[in-house]
Amino acid sequence: MTEVKVINGSITPEEEKAYVQWATEKYGVEPVSMEIEFDGEFADVRTNLGHRSFERIRRITGYLVGTLDRFNDAKAAEERQRVKHGI
């Protein structure tokens, strides 16, 4: 359940639900908390998505990949045979 804090105004429970749904669709994960600050006709929405894991992405044989497990046999062989340059 998302904790919602409203500053300089008030919103209905339906509007609160709509803000949470908007953020969930935008970021792909439900926020831990949200702060909605009203300034006249404008709303400044700050979201806290909590801890998110980081996946390393590399460019290998022309593809951006995180892991090699989805490569077919030919692409896996190409990756094994490529020249790896050191620093």
C-alpha positions as CSV (number, residue, x, y, z in Angstrom):
1,M,0.0,0.0,0.0
2,T,1.4,3.4,-1.0
3,E,1.6,6.1,1.6
4,V,0.4,9.4,0.1
5,K,1.2,12.8,1.6
6,V,-0.7,15.8,0.2
7,I,0.8,19.4,0.7
8,N,-1.2,22.6,0.1
9,G,-4.5,21.0,-0.7
10,S,-6.6,17.9,-0.5
11,I,-7.7,15.1,-2.8
12,T,-10.4,12.5,-2.7
13,P,-9.6,8.8,-2.2
14,E,-10.4,8.2,-5.9
15,E,-7.9,10.9,-6.9
16,E,-5.3,9.4,-4.6
17,K,-5.9,6.0,-6.2
18,A,-5.6,7.6,-9.7
19,Y,-2.2,9.2,-8.8
20,V,-0.9,5.8,-7.5
21,Q,-2.1,4.0,-10.6
22,W,-0.5,6.7,-12.8
23,A,2.9,6.3,-11.1
24,T,2.6,2.5,-11.1
25,E,2.0,2.5,-14.9
26,K,4.8,5.0,-15.5
27,Y,7.5,3.3,-13.5
28,G,6.3,-0.3,-13.7
29,V,6.3,-0.8,-9.9
30,E,3.9,0.6,-7.2
31,P,5.6,3.4,-5.3
32,V,6.4,3.0,-1.6
33,S,5.3,6.5,-0.9
34,M,4.2,9.6,-2.8
35,E,4.2,13.3,-2.0
36,I,1.8,15.5,-4.0
37,E,2.3,19.3,-3.6
38,F,-0.2,21.6,-5.1
39,D,0.7,25.1,-6.4
40,G,-2.4,26.7,-7.8
41,E,-3.4,24.6,-10.8
42,F,-0.2,22.5,-10.8
43,A,0.6,19.4,-8.9
44,D,4.2,18.4,-8.2
45,V,4.4,14.7,-7.7
46,R,7.4,13.1,-6.0
47,T,7.6,9.3,-5.8
48,N,9.7,7.0,-3.7
49,L,10.1,3.6,-5.5
50,G,12.1,2.0,-2.8
51,H,15.1,-0.2,-3.4
52,R,15.5,-1.4,-6.9
53,S,18.1,-3.9,-8.0
54,F,20.5,-2.9,-10.8
55,E,21.3,-5.2,-13.7
56,R,24.5,-4.7,-15.6
57,I,24.0,-4.4,-19.4
58,R,26.8,-5.0,-21.9
59,R,27.0,-4.7,-25.6
60,I,28.1,-8.1,-26.9
61,T,28.2,-9.0,-30.6
62,G,26.0,-6.0,-31.5
63,Y,23.3,-6.7,-28.9
64,L,22.6,-5.1,-25.5
65,V,22.3,-7.9,-23.0
66,G,22.2,-8.5,-19.3
67,T,22.8,-12.2,-19.4
68,L,23.8,-14.7,-22.2
69,D,21.2,-17.3,-21.3
70,R,18.8,-16.2,-24.1
71,F,21.4,-16.5,-26.9
72,N,20.9,-19.3,-29.4
73,D,23.8,-21.8,-30.1
74,A,25.2,-19.7,-33.0
75,K,25.2,-16.4,-31.0
76,A,26.7,-18.2,-28.0
77,A,29.5,-19.6,-30.2
78,E,30.1,-16.1,-31.6
79,E,30.4,-14.7,-28.1
80,R,32.9,-17.4,-27.1
81,Q,35.1,-16.9,-30.2
82,R,35.2,-13.1,-30.1
83,V,38.4,-11.3,-29.3
84,K,38.3,-9.8,-25.8
85,H,40.5,-6.7,-25.4
86,G,42.1,-6.0,-22.0
87,I,43.0,-2.7,-20.5
